[in-house]
């Protein structure tokens, strides 16, 4: 029997799923904690739970990950520079401020005065350019280059610059024309720059997977999910990591469709750190027009529609005005920390049985997340904190006593934001352990903490658990309504929903709870605002089963929780499709009198000129280029040539009113 293994490395968990290649039956699945300091450990811990016979029979490993997404959000990636041809730095910075966060020091501009015709009046002095590269780019991992009007120039400046940089520095160069064909060379350049910054990160992930496969004796091809739901090879991914920006959420929505067979549905994927909302239309993920936006970056990357918000099993629970609040940020659940450090359960037991001090910080712990190499570079107070946490995690009170200062004087924010230390506290995962709905970690530690917090707030343990569950459900409900409204009323909702609408959402949630309990709705029945989803709500991800049913009822729809919902991302990776599209265009260039002066065929940085009467020859070349590019990229992504099928679609565009043909587009699709 041939099997496919899907692996998903997320911010909290690494999942593995084994599928029968022909029937797509799930044969086995496993979860393990993601180990960010050494990704191999988490991957091997997940695959180590898979029966050995499946590892031997594996014909393909398919990967998905949120590493690139998290890097963009957390701003943690490699070093790169961007060189733009055809603009000055001041103008470029005005535009980049709206498209992505690039430091001015990372941007180099050479104003070549390139004309729309493709003429380059101010050709760079290439010897001077080589000197600039040697001086400015020596400390980078990757250099990105982009030029204006590539369709007209044939990308001659990008190609020449790439050759010189590689000759001078021997470093990787990313050309904008190789990644994107869309107009807008600065946005194209920013995409190339971001792609370069992600190369070291994704390369580490791919090497970790290969290392684990070697040790476990898995000998088969590896594919990675692309942001549009197709697959690509390891070699292609190493050079195009930007294409993995949404591969984790794409795998989840693909897995949701495959597990439920629903054609039209909203999908909520609740992980450890964030939740993703996606939409299935006709059995396929809904695609974003014009490229995806992630963090501060607006890109040309084609991808599925995803709305991400801060809600997960590991979301921090804080207390404001004596009510629980689910924060956007992630902390280590106490039950997980206590599983690794058993003394914490004993300390929480002592806290539970103490004189019930009124403090919201007594239970908050901090852990050193990774070894610090050059501790001398840190300020004195940060060095003291690092040294205190070297042997074990400490509560804030313990840390303050060790450093002989008050809790309020602890300055932990900088170390926490840099990922050197991490907070542990109460989370929905802990409450699920208290209620027996999740039991993988230290249930007693979670119980001790929950009893303590319930007492100091004047509640029973059941009250505490119910209040926290309610806030999780409301945050999920509120964000699904928000995402649906933004999608339908994009212009009106662009600057937020507004106070009245936010109040309506909160009121309807309370009304839905009142109906569930048989109570009269607040404010009477003379007026009601209803938010309703016309599609069912599919819930996937570890914690989602506990919360989705009530949220779906409040949205007047049904909940669908498939079997194997906990590892839907890994399943989705295993069932993603093989498909590549490429295009070529014939542009008709007119003079002021309305006569065609020439035709230009362009495709990914290539440009060929034809006479006005050579339209058939120009179209034949464009179709040939589209097919060739689709086939080349399919083979580059690892597809088998003998199994490829290529179809071509032609579209003619005309000037409105004038009636003359503007362009002819050929799109080739290889499957």
Secondary structure, DSSP 8 states (H G I E B T S, - for coil): --EEEEEEE-SSEEEEEEEETTT--EEEEEEEE--TT-HHHHHHHHHTTS-HHHHHHEEEEEEEESHHHHHHHHT----EEEEEESS-HHHHHHHHHHH----GGGEEEE-----TTS--SS---HHHHHHHHHHHSTT-SEEEEEETTHHHHTSHHHHHHHHHHHHHH--EEEEHHHH--SS-HHHHHHHHHHHHHHHHHHHHHHHHHHHHHHHHT--SEEEEE-TTSBEEEHHHHHH-GGGGTTHHHHHHHHHHHHHH--SSEEEEEE-SS-EEEEEEETTEE-B-TT--EETTEE-----B--EEES--TTEEEEEETTEEEEEEEE-EEHHHHHHH-THHHHHHHHHHTS-----SSTT-EEEE-S--S-GGGS-HHHHHHHHHTSSS-EEHHHHHHHTTS-GGG---HHHHHTTSEEEEE-BHHHHHHHTTS--SS-HHHHHHHHHHHHHHTT--HHHHHHHHHHHHHHHHHHHHHHHHHHHHSTTTTTT---HHHHHHHHHHHHHHHHHHTT---TT-SS-------SSEEEEESTTGGGTHHHHHHHTTS-EE--TTGGGHHHHHHHH-B--EEEEEEEEEEE-TTS-EEEEEEEETTEEEEE-TT-HHHHHHHHHHHHHHHHHHHHHHTT--GGG--EEEEEEEEE-TTT--EEEEEEEEEE-
